[in-house]
C-alpha cells in the first residue's frame, strides 16, 4: 500500500478526479459523435465506459504525484502568536 504524504487530502484528490473526468467525458462524447457519424448510442457507451477507468487512473496518478516533493512550496509557518502565517 502506498503511503501518501502530499499536501492534498484523499477527498480533494477524488473530487478533482471527478470534476476533470466530467470535462473529459463531455469531450469524449463529442469526439465519439464526430467519429461515429452522429451515433449517440456508441458515443455514449464510449464516454460512459471511460469515465470509470479514467477517474481511477487520475486519482492514483494524483496520489502518486503527491509523493514527489519537486515543485511543492513549503507550508506557511504560523507566526509567534500562533494566529496565522508569517508574512514573507
C-alpha positions in Angstrom: 0.0 0.0 0.0 1.2 3.5 -0.8 1.8 6.0 1.9 0.6 9.4 0.8 2.4 12.3 2.4 1.2 15.0 0.0 -0.5 18.3 0.8 -3.9 17.2 -0.5 -6.5 15.0 1.2 -7.9 11.9 -0.4 -11.4 13.5 -0.8 -9.8 16.6 -2.5 -7.9 14.3 -4.9 -11.1 12.3 -5.6 -13.2 15.4 -6.3 -10.6 16.8 -8.6 -10.6 13.4 -10.5 -14.4 13.5 -10.8 -14.5 17.1 -12.0 -11.7 16.6 -14.5 -13.4 13.4 -15.8 -16.7 15.3 -16.3 -14.9 17.7 -18.7 -13.0 14.7 -20.3 -16.2 12.7 -20.8 -18.0 15.5 -22.5 -15.0 15.8 -24.8 -15.0 12.1 -25.4 -18.8 12.1 -26.2 -18.4 14.9 -28.7 -15.5 13.2 -30.4 -17.4 9.9 -30.4 -20.3 11.7 -32.1 -17.9 13.1 -34.7 -16.1 9.8 -35.4 -19.3 7.6 -35.5 -21.2 10.0 -37.8 -23.5 11.1 -35.0 -24.3 7.8 -33.4 -25.2 8.9 -29.8 -25.5 5.3 -28.5 -21.9 4.4 -29.4 -20.6 7.8 -28.3 -22.4 7.4 -25.0 -21.1 3.9 -24.4 -17.6 5.0 -25.1 -17.9 8.0 -22.8 -19.6 6.0 -20.1 -17.0 3.3 -20.0 -14.0 5.5 -19.9 -15.4 7.7 -17.1 -14.9 5.0 -14.5 -11.4 3.9 -15.6 -10.1 7.4 -16.0 -11.4 8.6 -12.6 -9.4 5.7 -11.0 -6.3 6.3 -13.1 -6.4 10.1 -12.4 -6.9 9.5 -8.7 -3.9 7.2 -8.3 -1.9 9.5 -10.6 -2.6 12.4 -8.3 -1.8 10.4 -5.2 1.5 9.2 -6.7 2.5 12.7 -7.6 1.7 13.8 -4.0 4.8 11.7 -3.0 7.0 13.8 -5.3 8.4 16.8 -3.4 9.7 18.5 -6.5 7.8 21.7 -7.2 6.0 21.8 -3.8 6.2 25.0 -1.9 6.8 24.7 1.9 3.7 25.2 4.0 3.4 28.6 5.7 4.6 28.5 9.3 2.4 30.2 12.0 3.7 33.4 13.4 4.9 33.6 17.1 1.4 34.2 18.4 0.1 31.1 16.6 -2.6 33.2 14.9 -1.5 33.0 11.2 1.3 32.5 8.7 4.4 34.5 8.9 4.4 37.4 6.4 7.0 36.9 3.6 
